Amino acid sequence: MLEDDLDRLARAPLDRSLTGLESAIWRDVEARTAERRTYAGAFAAQIAILAIGTVSSLAFGHQWAASHEVHGSASALAPYTRLAASTLLVGDAR
């Protein structure tokens, strides 16, 4: 941004008059300040959306995991099931 301004000044013809210089400078400063505010507002909105999405997906994931929690396993290889190898060899020690 600064390099572009310096290049533009280097290409411009010399003007030794200072009339309107201060108002032009303040106009540029106000334009850049407004641009920064716009970018800051958009960035804050993006962060808020990201935070809301993260929190809601974590809440949904915890709710889904709690509702699908398996209290007992029905797998043939799970310990203490009737046909598990460990139960057939050692017996049910519960």
N, C-alpha and C positions, 0 to 999 in steps of 0.2 A: 504494500500500500504506500509506504513512504518512498520506495524506489519509483513507483509510477508517478507520484507527485513531483519528484525531482526531475524525472525525464520530461514530464510535461512542461515544467518551468524552463528546462534547458532548451526545448524546442520553440518556446514562445518568443516572439520578438521582444526586444528590450523596451520597457516602458518606465521611464524615470518619474512619472507622475504618481503620486500616492493617493489621489482622490479615489474614494471608494474602497481602499485597501482594507481598512478596519471592518467595514460592513461585510466585505466578501469573506474575510477570515472568520467572523462570527457566524456567518451563514453556513460555512463549511463545518465549523465546530458543532453547530446545532444539528446539522444533517447527520453527522457521524454519531452524535450522542443519541439521536432518535433511532438510528440504525442499531446501535448497541442495545438500546432498550428493547427493540423488537426481537433481536436475537436472544437476549436474556429471557424474555417472556416465553419465547418458543422453547428454549432449553428447559426452563422450569416446567412447562407443560409436558414435555417429553419425559422428564424425570418423574413427574407425578403419575403419568400413565404407566410408566415402567414399574413404579412402586405398587400401584394398585393391581396391576396384572400379576406381579410376583406374589403379593400377599393373598390375592384371591386364589391363585393356583396352588399355593401351599395349603390354604384352608381346604380347598376341594380335595387335594391329595390326602390330607390327614383324615378327612371325613370318609373318603372312599376306602382308604386302608382300614379304618376302624370298622366299616360296615362289611368288609370282606375278610376280616380276620378269621383264621381257621383255628378253632379251639382243639380239635382232635384230628389227627390225620387218618385218612382211610387208605393210605397207600400200602401196597403189599410189602414194602421195605421199611415202613415206619416201625419203630420199636413198640412193643406191647400190643401189636395186632396179632390176631389169631394165627395167620400164616407167615409172619415174619420169621426169617431164618434164626435170629437171635432168640425169639420166643420158643421156636420149635426145639432148638438145641439146649437152652438153659431153662426154659420155663418162664412163666409170668411171675416176676419177683415183686410185683406191686403189692 
